[in-house]
């Protein structure tokens, strides 16, 4: 589209928008937040129908507990 020249840009912007939301809430230290865009490299469904394409338009959130020694 005119706004997003590639799936990489769209995917990354989608991930960054979620990080910005978490940052604006202020409950998580910004240095603990990371955004990653995978574009079309990790689909969960075939991209053959509108419903399946909608399933692939997602943000996954991973919560990792860092272990200190």
C-alpha positions as CSV (number, residue, x, y, z in Angstrom):
1,X,0.0,0.0,0.0
2,X,1.0,3.6,-0.1
3,X,1.6,3.7,3.7
4,X,3.5,0.5,4.0
5,X,6.0,-0.4,1.3
6,X,6.6,-3.9,2.7
7,X,5.4,-6.5,5.1
8,X,8.5,-5.9,7.2
9,X,7.6,-2.2,7.7
10,X,4.0,-3.1,8.6
11,X,5.0,-5.9,10.9
12,X,7.6,-3.8,12.7
13,X,5.2,-0.7,13.1
14,X,2.5,-3.0,14.5
15,X,5.0,-4.4,17.1
16,X,6.3,-0.9,18.0
17,X,2.8,0.5,18.5
18,X,2.2,-2.2,21.2
19,X,5.5,-1.3,22.9
20,X,4.6,2.4,22.8
21,X,1.3,1.5,24.5
22,X,3.0,-0.4,27.3
23,X,5.5,2.4,27.7
24,X,2.7,5.0,27.9
25,X,1.0,3.0,30.7
26,X,4.2,3.2,32.7
27,X,4.1,-0.1,34.5
28,X,7.0,-1.7,32.7
29,X,10.5,-0.2,32.5
30,X,11.2,0.8,28.9
31,X,14.6,-1.0,28.9
32,X,12.7,-4.2,29.4
33,X,10.6,-3.8,26.2
34,X,11.5,-5.1,22.8
35,X,9.7,-5.0,19.5
36,X,10.3,-7.5,16.7
37,X,8.6,-7.7,13.3
38,X,8.6,-11.0,11.4
39,X,6.7,-9.8,8.3
40,X,5.3,-12.8,6.5
41,X,8.0,-15.3,7.7
42,X,5.9,-16.8,10.6
43,X,2.3,-17.3,9.5
44,X,0.0,-19.3,11.7
45,X,-2.4,-19.9,8.8
46,X,-2.2,-20.1,5.0
47,X,-2.6,-16.6,3.4
48,X,-5.4,-17.9,1.1
49,X,-8.6,-16.4,2.6
50,X,-9.5,-13.1,4.2
51,X,-10.1,-15.0,7.5
52,X,-6.6,-16.6,7.4
53,X,-5.0,-13.4,6.5
54,X,-6.6,-11.8,9.5
55,X,-5.2,-14.5,11.7
56,X,-1.7,-13.7,10.5
57,X,-2.1,-10.0,11.4
58,X,-1.2,-10.3,15.0
59,X,1.1,-9.2,17.7
60,X,2.5,-11.9,20.0
61,X,3.5,-10.9,23.5
62,X,6.2,-12.9,25.2
63,X,6.8,-12.5,28.9
64,X,10.3,-13.7,30.0
65,X,11.4,-13.8,33.5
66,X,15.1,-13.1,33.8
67,X,16.9,-15.3,36.2
68,X,19.5,-13.7,38.4
69,X,22.4,-15.8,39.8
